Amino acid sequence: MLVKPTLRSWKLALVAVCIVLGTAYLSAGNDLFFNLRNGLASKSVTGPGAGNDTLGFGAIYVLTEDASSWRVQGLRKAARLVGLRITIPIQRQVSHEGLLSQVSGQVVEGYGRSRALVNHLALLDTIAQAPYETVLVLEDDVDFGLDIRAQMELVSKAFWDRAGGAPEFRDPEQEALHPYRHHEWDIFWPGHFGMSFIDGTEIYKYHDPHALPWSRLKTQFNNYYEQMAASNPPEPQQLIFNVAPLSTYAYAITKSHAARLVQKIRNDKADSFDTALHIDCVGKAHRCVAPVPQLFHHHRVTGGKVSSGKEASAGNDGAVQNMVWYRKKHKYTYNIEWSARCNAIGAGEKVGERWQCLPGQGDGEI
């Protein structure tokens, strides 16, 4: 028997729908509704290949101490927007005595560099025990472009094109299963601040239509970008072997090398993780490879602390650095044109269907 709906039943149904939608809104932090309306969200792709939801690595791990910070919440939104699956193993707080036992010299004020070193080592310990051949590590303030998956596919193609072989004899299945030929490197460094050349450096050129031209790239490390900008005709993008990058915004490491790296840095009593890796790459203690320009860069917020962690929960203006604070601030990322972080929340200047977060006047920190 059909029952005619009453006004009261319709009201109850409406309330139920509102509750469901409200719960989704709160749990997704506005992402659900933003992705539906902006048309930019990418679908996650599983299976092998550099364009999948882990960019062809076994997993993507995020280095952080505080998953509630704007850094991690913004990264989650950015990853969701472009269809990436990230894993966030929270690093436990390390005591002052624990820091002193693992680093050389005096622990720097605020524990920033020393704590970052210890956290990187702890994460590498996790990677050494994880069931993945390769893991991409992202620092929690990292940013990347909306086209990051397409860009990483081009990097993968560069690895395999360099290896040579006629197209008809290449194995697409092997190229998908091992997109970055990880037997040829110990550390692959797609997110850096710049790099030094060392003996035996090899440059393989490839084309990335999503990359910024050299003239729009910035680094305070050396003048390599300026040299490339002055070349005629313009140089394409480069995959550089036997190179020593600086800063670890994003780096991939093999499972087999993770344990060796941890042991070496602990034996050396290093006081800075990225500097230790840079020095070791110069000395060829590791086989280091990096694309130039970088595909990942750190994200800046006016008035925000550079260091992460619990003690940096208040910015230079004294306000708590949460997502409410973050949305109100001027934000930018050098060397990334279509910031995934900015597009995930609709920040900056809208250009067509995309948002552009460019450095403003006086934004000197790169």
Residue frames as qw, qx, qy, qz and C-alpha x, y, z in Angstrom:
[[0.000, 0.889, 0.458, 0.000, 0.00, 0.00, 0.00],
 [0.397, 0.423, -0.016, 0.815, 1.37, 3.41, -0.99],
 [0.328, -0.708, -0.435, 0.448, 1.47, 6.00, 1.77],
 [0.259, 0.853, 0.158, 0.424, 1.06, 9.61, 0.76],
 [0.525, 0.029, -0.343, 0.778, 3.96, 11.65, 2.14],
 [0.242, -0.879, -0.398, 0.098, 2.97, 14.20, 4.74],
 [0.152, 0.913, -0.153, 0.346, 4.41, 17.68, 5.26],
 [0.593, -0.712, 0.369, -0.073, 6.07, 16.46, 8.46],
 [0.905, -0.026, 0.336, 0.260, 7.79, 13.55, 6.64],
 [0.573, 0.703, 0.055, 0.418, 9.14, 15.93, 3.99],
 [0.172, -0.912, 0.255, -0.273, 10.52, 18.22, 6.73],
 [0.789, -0.472, 0.390, 0.059, 12.23, 15.26, 8.43],
 [0.851, 0.305, 0.250, 0.348, 13.75, 14.18, 5.12],
 [0.312, 0.865, -0.063, 0.389, 15.02, 17.68, 4.48],
 [0.458, -0.808, 0.341, -0.145, 16.61, 17.85, 7.93],
 [0.895, -0.177, 0.363, 0.188, 18.33, 14.50, 7.32],
 [0.696, 0.576, 0.131, 0.408, 19.75, 15.69, 4.00],
 [0.009, 0.926, -0.181, 0.332, 21.04, 18.89, 5.64],
 [0.692, -0.621, 0.368, -0.010, 22.74, 16.88, 8.39],
 [0.892, 0.115, 0.306, 0.313, 24.46, 14.61, 5.85],
 [0.500, 0.734, 0.054, 0.457, 25.64, 17.55, 3.74],
 [0.255, -0.907, 0.221, -0.252, 26.76, 19.49, 6.80],
 [0.824, -0.422, 0.354, 0.138, 28.80, 16.53, 8.04],
 [0.797, 0.357, 0.238, 0.425, 30.43, 16.17, 4.63],
 [0.202, 0.903, -0.034, 0.378, 31.21, 19.89, 4.58],
 [0.462, -0.817, 0.321, -0.124, 32.92, 19.80, 7.97],
 [0.866, -0.241, 0.391, 0.200, 34.84, 16.59, 7.39],
 [0.728, 0.418, 0.273, 0.470, 36.11, 17.64, 3.98],
 [0.343, -0.544, -0.014, 0.765, 36.96, 21.17, 4.99],
 [0.372, 0.724, 0.011, -0.581, 35.07, 22.65, 2.03],
 [0.143, -0.358, 0.776, 0.499, 37.01, 20.45, -0.43],
 [0.367, 0.356, 0.858, 0.051, 33.97, 18.43, -1.48],
 [0.305, 0.834, 0.392, -0.241, 32.02, 21.47, -2.58],
 [0.004, -0.781, 0.357, 0.513, 34.99, 23.29, -4.05],
 [0.275, -0.204, 0.845, 0.412, 35.99, 20.32, -6.18],
 [0.381, 0.528, 0.759, 0.010, 32.46, 19.93, -7.49],
 [0.241, 0.901, 0.255, -0.254, 32.20, 23.53, -8.56],
 [0.095, -0.792, 0.368, 0.479, 35.66, 24.38, -9.88],
 [0.852, 0.508, -0.005, -0.129, 36.01, 21.63, -12.46],
 [0.243, 0.762, -0.595, 0.079, 39.75, 21.30, -11.78],
 [0.657, -0.412, 0.598, -0.202, 39.77, 18.23, -9.55],
 [0.443, 0.412, -0.754, -0.256, 41.60, 15.24, -11.02],
 [0.940, -0.194, -0.081, -0.270, 40.55, 11.66, -10.54],
 [0.461, -0.578, 0.673, 0.019, 42.91, 9.40, -8.64],
 [0.785, 0.415, -0.410, -0.208, 44.56, 6.84, -10.88],
 [0.722, -0.452, 0.522, -0.037, 45.75, 3.54, -9.45],
 [0.914, 0.338, 0.147, 0.167, 47.92, 0.96, -11.14],
 [0.676, -0.259, 0.184, 0.665, 51.50, 1.37, -12.34],
 [0.405, 0.635, 0.289, 0.591, 52.94, 4.44, -14.03],
 [0.325, -0.021, -0.241, 0.914, 54.24, 7.91, -13.14],
 [0.255, -0.302, -0.197, -0.897, 50.79, 9.44, -13.58],
 [0.528, -0.439, -0.723, -0.073, 49.08, 7.38, -10.88],
 [0.408, -0.844, -0.173, -0.303, 47.97, 8.60, -7.45],
 [0.683, -0.644, 0.136, 0.318, 51.44, 8.12, -5.94],
 [0.254, 0.873, -0.334, -0.247, 53.28, 9.50, -9.00],
 [0.794, 0.409, -0.449, 0.002, 54.69, 6.06, -9.74],
 [0.066, 0.459, -0.758, 0.459, 56.34, 5.58, -6.35],
 [0.358, -0.224, -0.899, 0.112, 55.33, 2.91, -3.86],
 [0.273, -0.780, -0.533, 0.180, 53.93, 5.62, -1.60],
 [0.173, 0.643, -0.068, 0.743, 54.08, 9.35, -0.89],
 [0.554, -0.513, -0.512, 0.409, 54.98, 10.13, 2.74],
 [0.000, -0.862, -0.036, -0.505, 54.65, 13.58, 4.32],
 [0.539, -0.023, -0.510, 0.670, 57.18, 14.73, 6.91],
 [0.257, -0.641, -0.046, -0.722, 55.41, 16.60, 9.71],
 [0.167, -0.007, -0.790, 0.590, 54.91, 16.79, 13.46],
 [0.249, 0.353, 0.493, -0.755, 51.48, 18.38, 13.41],
 [0.164, 0.319, 0.821, 0.443, 48.74, 17.17, 11.07],
 [0.022, 0.800, 0.563, -0.208, 46.41, 19.95, 12.25],
 [0.225, -0.530, 0.130, 0.807, 48.61, 22.78, 10.93],
 [0.512, 0.725, 0.028, -0.459, 47.76, 24.85, 7.84],
 [0.054, 0.558, -0.750, -0.350, 50.77, 23.28, 6.18],
 [0.187, 0.010, 0.981, 0.057, 49.35, 19.76, 6.31],
 [0.419, 0.567, 0.595, -0.386, 45.71, 20.74, 5.85],
 [0.360, 0.745, -0.197, -0.526, 46.65, 22.79, 2.79],
 [0.025, 0.404, -0.862, -0.305, 48.75, 19.95, 1.42],
 [0.355, 0.238, 0.892, -0.149, 45.87, 17.52, 1.87],
 [0.457, 0.705, 0.295, -0.455, 43.60, 19.83, -0.11],
 [0.238, 0.693, -0.505, -0.456, 46.20, 20.26, -2.85],
 [0.136, -0.204, 0.958, 0.149, 46.78, 16.51, -3.09],
 [0.428, 0.428, 0.748, -0.274, 43.06, 15.82, -3.22],
 [0.395, 0.737, 0.007, -0.548, 42.63, 18.39, -5.98],
 [0.344, 0.608, -0.617, -0.362, 45.17, 16.77, -8.31],
 [0.943, 0.033, -0.194, -0.267, 44.30, 13.19, -7.35],
 [0.394, 0.454, -0.729, 0.328, 47.30, 12.24, -5.21],
 [0.826, -0.477, -0.279, -0.110, 47.21, 9.79, -2.30],
 [0.208, 0.622, -0.540, 0.528, 49.49, 10.87, 0.53],
 [0.771, -0.390, -0.485, 0.136, 50.37, 9.12, 3.79],
 [0.060, -0.780, 0.267, -0.563, 51.15, 11.14, 6.93],
 [0.766, -0.254, -0.508, 0.300, 53.12, 9.21, 9.57],
 [0.249, -0.926, 0.032, -0.281, 53.14, 11.68, 12.47],
 [0.562, 0.330, -0.533, 0.539, 56.58, 12.19, 14.00],
 [0.599, -0.686, -0.389, 0.136, 56.60, 12.06, 17.78],
 [0.071, -0.954, 0.188, -0.222, 58.09, 14.98, 19.69],
 [0.791, 0.148, -0.381, 0.455, 61.77, 14.55, 20.52],
 [0.522, -0.811, -0.137, 0.224, 63.14, 15.71, 23.87],
 [0.076, 0.937, -0.340, -0.001, 66.06, 18.12, 24.19],
 [0.522, -0.500, 0.686, 0.081, 68.26, 15.25, 25.36],
 [0.788, 0.299, 0.532, 0.079, 67.12, 13.15, 22.42],
 [0.482, 0.875, -0.016, 0.052, 68.15, 15.87, 20.00],
 [0.162, -0.841, 0.515, 0.017, 71.57, 16.31, 21.62],
 [0.695, -0.249, 0.671, 0.073, 72.24, 12.59, 21.35],
 [0.725, 0.421, 0.518, 0.168, 71.64, 12.58, 17.59],
 [0.420, 0.870, 0.063, 0.252, 73.14, 15.84, 16.32],
 [0.668, 0.044, -0.191, 0.718, 76.52, 17.51, 16.51],
 [0.162, 0.250, -0.101, 0.949, 77.25, 20.76, 18.34],
 [0.188, 0.212, 0.493, -0.823, 74.57, 23.01, 19.79],
 [0.204, 0.564, 0.792, 0.118, 70.93, 22.46, 18.99],
 [0.102, 0.284, 0.218, 0.928, 69.80, 25.53, 17.08],
 [0.227, 0.134, 0.429, -0.864, 67.32, 27.90, 18.68],
 [0.682, 0.208, 0.020, -0.701, 63.76, 26.61, 18.32],
 [0.613, -0.123, 0.781, 0.018, 65.10, 23.16, 17.44],
 [0.650, 0.585, -0.012, -0.484, 64.10, 23.75, 13.80],
 [0.522, 0.572, -0.608, -0.173, 66.97, 22.26, 11.81],
 [0.062, -0.321, 0.912, -0.248, 67.92, 19.73, 14.47],
 [0.594, 0.169, 0.621, -0.482, 64.38, 18.51, 14.92],
 [0.711, 0.544, -0.155, -0.417, 63.90, 18.32, 11.15],
 [0.288, 0.515, -0.807, -0.035, 67.03, 16.18, 10.92],
 [0.262, -0.106, 0.893, -0.350, 65.81, 13.77, 13.58],
 [0.666, 0.362, 0.375, -0.533, 62.36, 13.60, 11.99],
 [0.601, 0.569, -0.449, -0.337, 63.81, 12.85, 8.55],
 [0.132, 0.372, -0.913, 0.099, 65.87, 10.03, 10.05],
 [0.452, 0.088, 0.750, -0.474, 62.83, 8.61, 11.84],
 [0.711, 0.489, 0.075, -0.500, 60.85, 8.72, 8.61],
 [0.457, 0.548, -0.676, -0.183, 63.69, 7.00, 6.74],
 [0.187, -0.185, 0.923, -0.280, 63.63, 4.27, 9.40],
 [0.636, 0.327, 0.479, -0.510, 59.93, 3.84, 8.59],
 [0.630, 0.604, -0.292, -0.392, 60.67, 3.70, 4.85],
 [0.152, 0.474, -0.867, -0.015, 63.37, 1.07, 5.37],
 [0.257, 0.042, 0.919, -0.296, 60.75, -1.18, 6.97],
 [0.589, 0.421, 0.185, -0.665, 57.89, -0.33, 4.59],
 [0.702, 0.165, 0.679, 0.141, 56.80, -2.72, 1.81],
 [0.493, 0.856, 0.099, -0.124, 57.75, -0.32, -1.02],
 [0.788, 0.175, 0.119, 0.579, 60.73, -0.27, -3.35],
 [0.268, 0.272, 0.018, 0.924, 60.58, 3.53, -3.54],
 [0.173, -0.775, -0.549, 0.263, 58.95, 6.28, -1.48],
 [0.220, 0.587, 0.099, 0.772, 58.57, 9.97, -2.31],
 [0.381, -0.511, -0.503, 0.584, 59.00, 12.18, 0.78],
 [0.068, 0.728, 0.249, 0.635, 57.29, 15.58, 0.86],
 [0.209, -0.097, -0.487, 0.843, 58.03, 18.20, 3.50],
 [0.052, 0.622, 0.748, -0.227, 54.80, 19.58, 4.91],
 [0.105, 0.743, 0.086, -0.656, 55.17, 23.06, 3.38],
 [0.308, -0.090, 0.705, 0.633, 55.74, 21.76, -0.15],
 [0.535, 0.592, 0.199, -0.569, 53.74, 22.92, -3.16],
 [0.377, -0.013, 0.777, 0.504, 53.43, 21.71, -6.74],
 [0.276, 0.189, -0.303, -0.892, 51.56, 22.61, -9.89],
 [0.753, 0.200, 0.273, -0.564, 48.17, 21.45, -11.08],
 [0.802, 0.468, -0.312, -0.203, 49.91, 19.48, -13.85],
 [0.324, -0.631, 0.699, -0.089, 52.27, 17.59, -11.55],
 [0.815, 0.032, 0.576, -0.057, 51.13, 14.17, -12.71],
 [0.722, 0.684, 0.075, 0.066, 51.70, 15.02, -16.37],
 [0.098, 0.877, -0.458, 0.106, 55.06, 16.55, -15.46],
 [0.543, -0.455, 0.702, -0.071, 56.20, 13.43, -13.63],
 [0.862, 0.332, 0.383, -0.003, 55.17, 11.31, -16.60],
 [0.513, 0.832, -0.182, 0.109, 57.49, 13.45, -18.74],
 [0.230, -0.729, 0.632, -0.127, 60.31, 12.93, -16.24],
 [0.793, -0.086, 0.599, -0.071, 59.68, 9.18, -16.37],
 [0.778, 0.610, 0.144, 0.047, 59.82, 9.29, -20.17],
 [0.191, 0.882, -0.420, 0.102, 63.14, 11.15, -19.93],
 [0.554, -0.486, 0.672, -0.071, 64.60, 8.39, -17.75],
 [0.808, 0.174, 0.562, 0.034, 63.62, 5.76, -20.29],
 [0.588, 0.808, -0.008, 0.035, 64.51, 7.79, -23.38],
 [0.082, -0.828, 0.554, -0.028, 67.98, 8.31, -21.95],
 [0.691, -0.253, 0.677, -0.010, 68.32, 4.54, -21.54],
 [0.196, 0.425, -0.660, -0.588, 67.85, 4.25, -25.30],
 [0.349, 0.166, 0.922, 0.007, 66.42, 1.47, -27.39],
 [0.161, -0.141, -0.578, -0.788, 64.18, 1.56, -30.43],
 [0.517, -0.098, 0.232, -0.818, 60.54, 2.29, -29.54],
 [0.820, 0.043, -0.385, -0.422, 59.37, -1.03, -30.99],
 [0.672, 0.082, -0.690, 0.258, 61.66, -2.94, -28.63],
 [0.087, -0.291, 0.520, -0.799, 60.75, -1.06, -25.47],
 [0.322, -0.345, -0.881, 0.040, 58.49, -2.76, -22.95],
 [0.270, -0.566, -0.104, -0.772, 55.61, -0.47, -21.86],
 [0.778, -0.521, -0.333, -0.115, 54.82, -2.73, -18.91],
 [0.726, -0.159, -0.264, 0.614, 58.35, -2.47, -17.52],
 [0.185, 0.356, -0.011, 0.916, 58.36, 1.29, -18.05],
 [0.496, -0.600, -0.214, -0.589, 55.12, 1.56, -16.08],
 [0.842, -0.433, -0.304, 0.104, 56.32, -0.72, -13.28],
 [0.646, -0.371, -0.031, 0.666, 59.67, 1.08, -12.94],
 [0.307, 0.903, 0.274, 0.124, 58.88, 4.60, -14.16],
 [0.053, -0.962, 0.269, -0.021, 62.05, 6.23, -12.82],
 [0.798, 0.354, -0.424, 0.240, 64.52, 3.35, -13.32],
 [0.501, -0.816, 0.175, -0.229, 65.25, 3.38, -9.59],
 [0.927, -0.162, 0.082, 0.329, 68.17, 0.96, -9.95],
 [0.569, 0.523, 0.017, 0.635, 70.12, 3.92, -11.43],
 [0.024, -0.640, 0.213, -0.738, 69.93, 6.22, -8.39],
 [0.351, -0.212, -0.762, 0.502, 69.88, 6.29, -4.60],
 [0.030, 0.608, 0.437, -0.662, 68.15, 9.66, -4.19],
 [0.209, 0.481, 0.547, 0.652, 65.91, 11.26, -6.82],
 [0.203, -0.422, -0.350, 0.811, 65.31, 14.89, -5.98],
 [0.173, 0.592, 0.581, 0.531, 62.31, 16.53, -7.76],
 [0.220, -0.925, -0.240, -0.193, 61.91, 19.28, -5.13],
 [0.692, -0.203, -0.116, 0.683, 64.97, 21.43, -4.42],
 [0.111, -0.897, -0.108, 0.413, 66.33, 24.97, -4.10],
 [0.375, 0.827, -0.399, -0.127, 69.06, 24.68, -6.73],
 [0.976, -0.093, 0.125, 0.151, 72.03, 22.40, -7.33],
 [0.148, -0.769, 0.547, 0.295, 75.80, 22.13, -7.73],
 [0.854, 0.422, -0.288, -0.095, 77.48, 20.23, -10.53],
 [0.635, -0.565, 0.521, 0.079, 80.09, 17.63, -9.62],
 [0.005, -0.448, 0.805, 0.389, 82.59, 15.50, -11.51],
 [0.082, 0.108, 0.969, 0.206, 80.81, 13.28, -13.99],
 [0.389, 0.458, 0.402, -0.691, 77.62, 15.34, -14.16],
 [0.156, 0.175, 0.802, 0.549, 75.43, 14.29, -17.09],
 [0.344, 0.361, 0.220, -0.838, 72.60, 16.44, -18.44],
 [0.185, 0.297, 0.870, 0.347, 69.75, 14.82, -20.35],
 [0.206, 0.141, -0.016, -0.968, 67.39, 17.31, -22.01],
 [0.066, 0.441, 0.888, 0.113, 63.63, 16.84, -22.27],
 [0.131, -0.297, -0.224, -0.919, 60.60, 19.02, -22.96],
 [0.115, -0.483, -0.779, 0.382, 57.95, 19.93, -20.38],
 [0.022, 0.539, 0.383, 0.750, 55.30, 22.34, -21.72],
 [0.485, -0.770, -0.402, -0.099, 54.02, 22.91, -18.16],
 [0.640, -0.337, -0.178, 0.667, 57.34, 24.26, -16.83],
 [0.005, 0.955, 0.070, -0.290, 57.99, 27.96, -16.41],
 [0.644, 0.669, -0.141, 0.342, 60.52, 29.51, -18.81],
 [0.702, -0.076, -0.315, 0.634, 64.01, 29.95, -17.37],
 [0.133, 0.427, -0.044, 0.893, 63.59, 33.73, -17.27],
 [0.540, -0.567, -0.103, -0.613, 60.80, 33.37, -14.68],
 [0.859, -0.270, -0.400, 0.169, 62.66, 30.97, -12.38],
 [0.150, -0.848, 0.316, -0.398, 64.33, 32.16, -9.19],
 [0.883, -0.266, -0.286, 0.260, 67.05, 30.75, -6.97],
 [0.183, -0.937, 0.273, -0.122, 69.48, 32.31, -4.51],
 [0.890, -0.292, 0.298, 0.186, 71.83, 29.34, -4.70],
 [0.465, -0.228, 0.485, 0.704, 73.68, 30.06, -7.96],
 [0.307, 0.549, -0.117, -0.768, 73.11, 31.69, -11.35],
 [0.295, 0.016, 0.896, 0.330, 72.35, 28.55, -13.34],
 [0.330, 0.682, 0.642, -0.121, 68.78, 29.60, -14.15],
 [0.121, 0.865, -0.080, -0.480, 70.09, 32.95, -15.39],
 [0.184, -0.410, 0.745, 0.493, 72.60, 31.17, -17.62],
 [0.316, 0.311, 0.879, 0.176, 69.85, 29.03, -19.11],
 [0.245, 0.819, 0.409, -0.318, 67.62, 32.08, -19.63],
 [0.032, 0.786, -0.318, -0.529, 70.41, 33.76, -21.60],
 [0.438, -0.106, 0.805, 0.386, 70.91, 30.80, -23.95],
 [0.555, 0.573, -0.031, -0.602, 69.80, 31.11, -27.56],
 [0.515, -0.409, -0.426, -0.621, 67.85, 29.13, -28.59],
 [0.566, -0.516, 0.344, -0.543, 66.17, 28.52, -25.21],
 [0.129, 0.243, -0.953, 0.128, 67.28, 25.39, -23.39],
 [0.688, -0.335, -0.491, -0.416, 64.63, 22.73, -22.67],
 [0.694, -0.608, 0.247, -0.297, 64.15, 21.15, -19.24],
 [0.398, 0.529, -0.735, 0.147, 66.88, 18.90, -17.90],
 [0.919, -0.381, -0.041, -0.089, 67.26, 15.66, -15.99],
 [0.202, 0.775, -0.546, 0.246, 70.67, 15.83, -14.33],
 [0.951, -0.189, -0.224, 0.103, 72.65, 12.81, -13.14],
 [0.688, -0.111, -0.233, 0.678, 75.52, 13.12, -10.63],
 [0.016, -0.653, -0.064, -0.755, 74.32, 16.40, -9.20],
 [0.342, -0.224, -0.669, 0.620, 74.15, 17.86, -5.69],
 [0.208, -0.698, -0.384, -0.568, 70.82, 19.62, -5.00],
 [0.131, 0.052, -0.570, 0.809, 70.09, 21.64, -1.89],
 [0.492, -0.010, 0.301, -0.817, 66.90, 21.60, 0.24],
 [0.004, 0.060, 0.995, 0.076, 64.66, 18.58, 0.56],
 [0.510, 0.109, 0.093, -0.848, 61.20, 19.85, -0.38],
 [0.926, 0.164, 0.114, -0.322, 60.59, 16.56, -2.20],
 [0.127, 0.562, -0.807, -0.130, 62.94, 13.62, -2.58],
 [0.952, 0.004, -0.127, -0.278, 62.51, 9.97, -3.43],
 [0.139, -0.587, 0.791, -0.105, 64.63, 7.22, -1.97],
 [0.704, 0.072, -0.672, -0.219, 64.89, 3.50, -2.52],
 [0.833, -0.509, -0.049, -0.210, 64.06, 1.13, 0.30],
 [0.903, -0.002, -0.170, 0.396, 67.54, -0.40, 0.15],
 [0.417, 0.431, -0.186, 0.778, 69.27, 2.97, 0.46],
 [0.405, -0.766, -0.104, -0.489, 67.08, 4.39, 3.24],
 [0.839, -0.525, -0.067, 0.125, 68.72, 2.31, 5.98],
 [0.736, 0.108, -0.012, 0.668, 72.23, 3.05, 4.67],
 [0.113, 0.662, 0.059, 0.738, 71.50, 6.79, 4.60],
 [0.598, -0.750, -0.089, -0.269, 70.22, 6.81, 8.18],
 [0.876, -0.329, -0.034, 0.351, 73.30, 4.98, 9.41],
 [0.580, 0.327, 0.030, 0.745, 75.68, 7.30, 7.56],
 [0.095, -0.742, -0.055, -0.662, 74.08, 10.52, 8.81],
 [0.728, -0.675, -0.046, -0.115, 74.00, 9.22, 12.39],
 [0.853, -0.125, -0.010, 0.507, 77.64, 8.15, 12.17],
 [0.407, 0.457, 0.064, 0.788, 78.59, 11.56, 10.76],
 [0.239, -0.588, -0.499, 0.590, 76.65, 13.35, 13.55],
 [0.163, 0.400, 0.374, 0.820, 75.30, 15.81, 10.98],
 [0.006, 0.383, 0.500, -0.777, 73.39, 18.86, 12.21],
 [0.465, 0.469, -0.006, -0.751, 71.32, 19.54, 9.07],
 [0.747, 0.203, 0.633, -0.010, 69.63, 16.91, 6.91],
 [0.637, 0.755, 0.156, -0.006, 69.55, 18.71, 3.57],
 [0.065, 0.878, -0.472, -0.047, 73.10, 20.03, 3.95],
 [0.563, -0.355, 0.745, 0.037, 74.35, 16.54, 4.82],
 [0.759, 0.404, 0.508, 0.034, 72.71, 15.11, 1.71],
 [0.413, 0.904, -0.099, -0.046, 74.11, 17.91, -0.45],
 [0.172, -0.754, 0.632, 0.055, 77.65, 17.31, 0.83],
 [0.655, -0.112, 0.747, 0.030, 77.31, 13.56, 0.36],
 [0.709, 0.632, 0.311, -0.015, 76.04, 14.03, -3.21],
 [0.205, 0.907, -0.363, -0.062, 79.07, 16.26, -3.92],
 [0.264, -0.562, 0.784, -0.009, 81.29, 13.49, -2.57],
 [0.628, 0.191, -0.629, -0.416, 79.34, 10.85, -4.52],
 [0.205, -0.119, 0.881, -0.409, 78.38, 8.95, -1.39],
 [0.544, 0.444, 0.629, -0.333, 74.96, 8.73, -3.05],
 [0.235, 0.203, 0.653, 0.691, 73.91, 8.53, -6.69],
 [0.126, 0.585, 0.424, -0.679, 71.83, 11.71, -6.93],
 [0.187, 0.338, 0.648, 0.656, 69.50, 12.71, -9.78],
 [0.085, 0.589, 0.430, -0.679, 67.34, 15.83, -10.09],
 [0.366, 0.662, 0.515, 0.403, 65.14, 17.50, -12.71],
 [0.195, -0.441, -0.067, 0.874, 65.79, 21.15, -13.47],
 [0.213, -0.468, 0.351, -0.783, 63.80, 23.22, -12.95],
 [0.086, 0.021, 0.898, -0.430, 62.37, 21.64, -9.82],
 [0.337, -0.372, -0.694, -0.516, 58.80, 20.31, -9.84],
 [0.536, -0.690, -0.481, 0.076, 58.18, 20.90, -6.12],
 [0.254, 0.426, -0.263, 0.828, 58.97, 24.02, -4.10],
 [0.218, -0.393, -0.707, 0.545, 58.11, 25.24, -0.63],
 [0.083, -0.752, -0.498, -0.423, 55.04, 27.42, -0.15],
 [0.270, 0.035, -0.346, 0.898, 55.38, 30.81, 1.54],
 [0.225, -0.794, -0.548, -0.137, 52.89, 32.73, 3.67],
 [0.132, 0.604, -0.178, 0.766, 53.42, 36.36, 4.63],
 [0.447, -0.567, 0.313, -0.618, 53.83, 36.54, 8.41],
 [0.967, -0.173, -0.107, -0.155, 54.31, 32.80, 8.81],
 [0.534, -0.627, 0.557, 0.112, 57.10, 30.95, 10.54],
 [0.470, 0.532, -0.654, -0.262, 59.58, 29.16, 8.30],
 [0.074, 0.198, -0.960, 0.181, 59.97, 26.19, 10.63],
 [0.662, -0.299, -0.478, -0.494, 57.22, 23.69, 11.26],
 [0.449, -0.069, -0.793, 0.407, 56.24, 21.89, 14.43],
 [0.360, -0.703, -0.605, 0.101, 54.30, 22.56, 17.60],
 [0.372, -0.533, -0.175, 0.740, 56.40, 25.54, 18.67],
 [0.094, -0.059, 0.378, 0.919, 55.64, 27.32, 15.38],
 [0.060, 0.589, 0.804, 0.044, 51.88, 27.35, 15.88],
 [0.012, 0.899, 0.245, -0.363, 51.95, 31.14, 16.13],
 [0.619, 0.585, 0.178, 0.492, 53.10, 33.29, 13.24],
 [0.406, 0.133, -0.147, 0.892, 55.11, 36.49, 13.29],
 [0.260, -0.466, -0.133, -0.835, 51.88, 38.37, 13.93],
 [0.214, -0.182, 0.722, -0.632, 51.17, 36.27, 17.03],
 [0.766, 0.079, 0.023, -0.637, 48.10, 34.64, 15.50],
 [0.693, -0.111, 0.712, -0.036, 47.58, 30.89, 15.51],
 [0.190, 0.417, -0.654, -0.602, 48.64, 29.43, 12.17],
 [0.515, 0.242, 0.811, -0.132, 45.55, 27.40, 11.30],
 [0.328, 0.370, 0.684, 0.536, 43.58, 27.29, 8.04],
 [0.006, 0.911, 0.409, -0.051, 41.42, 30.26, 9.05],
 [0.309, -0.778, 0.208, 0.506, 44.59, 32.32, 9.57],
 [0.475, -0.122, 0.647, 0.584, 46.14, 30.93, 6.38],
 [0.335, 0.636, 0.636, 0.280, 43.21, 31.83, 4.13],
 [0.030, -0.969, -0.193, 0.152, 43.51, 35.50, 5.13],
 [0.443, -0.649, 0.353, 0.509, 47.22, 35.73, 4.39],
 [0.519, 0.727, -0.349, -0.284, 49.07, 36.57, 1.19],
 [0.794, -0.222, 0.556, 0.108, 50.57, 33.32, -0.06],
 [0.533, 0.735, -0.333, -0.255, 52.83, 32.43, -2.94],
 [0.868, -0.174, 0.407, 0.226, 55.14, 29.77, -4.37],
 [0.092, 0.732, -0.493, -0.462, 58.19, 30.60, -6.44],
 [0.040, 0.359, -0.858, -0.366, 58.87, 28.58, -9.61],
 [0.167, 0.340, 0.925, 0.000, 55.36, 27.04, -9.66],
 [0.126, -0.147, -0.302, -0.934, 52.86, 28.84, -11.88],
 [0.630, -0.339, -0.343, -0.609, 49.59, 27.10, -11.03],
 [0.070, -0.306, 0.788, -0.529, 49.96, 26.33, -7.33],
 [0.465, -0.296, -0.811, -0.198, 47.85, 23.33, -6.31],
 [0.245, -0.355, -0.636, 0.640, 47.58, 24.78, -2.79],
 [0.140, 0.255, 0.055, -0.955, 46.17, 28.08, -4.05],
 [0.424, -0.033, -0.603, -0.675, 43.85, 26.41, -6.56],
 [0.351, -0.267, -0.890, 0.118, 42.52, 24.10, -3.85],
 [0.137, -0.582, -0.574, 0.559, 41.12, 27.07, -1.92],
 [0.274, 0.805, 0.412, 0.329, 40.62, 29.59, -4.74],
 [0.388, -0.796, -0.019, 0.465, 43.37, 31.99, -3.62],
 [0.417, -0.235, 0.407, 0.778, 45.31, 34.56, -5.60],
 [0.333, 0.462, -0.183, -0.801, 44.36, 35.94, -9.01],
 [0.723, 0.292, 0.618, -0.103, 41.96, 33.98, -11.19],
 [0.136, 0.499, -0.568, -0.641, 43.18, 33.44, -14.75],
 [0.535, 0.048, -0.702, -0.467, 40.58, 31.58, -16.77],
 [0.832, -0.362, -0.330, -0.260, 39.65, 28.50, -14.76],
 [0.774, -0.078, -0.407, 0.478, 42.82, 28.54, -12.67],
 [0.351, -0.936, -0.022, 0.006, 44.23, 30.54, -9.78],
 [0.658, 0.461, -0.255, 0.538, 47.69, 32.07, -9.80],
 [0.576, -0.801, -0.063, 0.148, 49.61, 32.78, -6.56],
 [0.638, 0.527, -0.145, 0.542, 52.60, 34.89, -7.51],
 [0.521, -0.335, -0.323, 0.715, 55.09, 36.57, -5.19],
 [0.038, 0.955, 0.282, 0.084, 54.17, 40.16, -4.41],
 [0.306, 0.754, -0.265, 0.518, 56.43, 43.15, -4.12],
 [0.288, -0.655, 0.520, -0.466, 58.77, 42.62, -1.20],
 [0.958, -0.158, 0.182, -0.154, 58.30, 38.83, -1.16],
 [0.213, 0.768, -0.601, -0.062, 62.02, 38.23, -1.25],
 [0.485, -0.337, 0.799, -0.112, 62.30, 34.79, 0.35],
 [0.608, 0.318, -0.565, -0.458, 62.50, 32.07, -2.28]]
